[in-house]
Amino acid sequence: SWTEANIIDEQVAAIRSQVGGKQVLCALSGGVDSAVAAALVQRAIGDQLTCVFVDHGLLRAGEPEQVERDFVAATGVRLKVVHAQDRFLAALAGVSDPEEKRKIIGREFIRVFELAAREVVSGGDSVDFLVQGTLYPDVVESGGGTGTANIKSHHNVGGLPDDLQFGLVEPLRALFKDEVRRVGEQLGLPAEIIWRQPFPGPGLGIRIVGEVTAARLDILRRADAIARAELSAAGLDREIWQCPVVLLADVRSVGVQGDGRTYGHPVVLRPVSSEDAMTADWTRVPYDVLERISTRITNEVREVNRVVLDVTSKPPGTIEWE
Ligand code: XMP
């Protein structure tokens, strides 16, 4: 019968027999799938696993710490962190087109991950396996085959070079998202990671309409943190599939804040309810919650003088703005 404990025992045995004494690599994204997959592999083979976390500087407030501190504390995993914020910002300079941003972020991610992988590989025994957080719906969608290594959460990228190919360890291939979360809970992972809402691989890079800069990321991160905190405090985390907060960086409007006239930026709240992200409805967030978010953002994030609500379903609007 299906229980989290059975799944864990079964996968631990399967991973051990697949991997034997070999070394394994895993890219952590901050999301639930890669975290649970890594924790399962860690449970199975301990320090034969090395995790790599590429901090591209496009995560939300607190998320790098969740990986570097809380995930490591919960699992004891060996983690190599690559601080690559400057590299990603330089590559994104001057770029406003959404697909161009995705391509650049995906390409840089692969390059940085490849460098880290080579260091790990040359540092000891050869690394033969890569962990992927592939879920059952991904398997169905892609026709059921196992491909060569590519980084799923950053799709639209080609994958690793030919001389750096790995066998895949995919311990979540039979599971749906809610089952993955239950397994993660059973493995003792932090609630913030397990219940994290879907977040795109290119991160905040595709939630700034316009060029991505350090200053704009900082504004968006502060506004997003307030929206997330208030939605959570209102108990809406399970009702809302995800709530992108989008900075309209190239739009300015006049406002009055504090002592005078301001010429600031709008942020858009995009709370949606969905089963699978293929279709979505805008979530009817209570007015008092919206009011608290709006008041706090415009008081606490000086650069933002307007908070607007997106009331478009999908279709016709996508969930993300880019
Ligand atoms: P859209 O905006 O297409 O989003 O309605 C559907 C779901 O996919 C996520 N999303 C992405 N995830 N890389 C990702 O890993 C991407 O480039 C990307 N674009 C959108 C989005 O957050 C939503 O959950």
Residues whose N, C-alpha, C, O or C-beta is under 5 A from the ligand:
A	BS01	XMP	S153 H154 P198 F199 P200 G201 P202 A277 T318 I319 E320
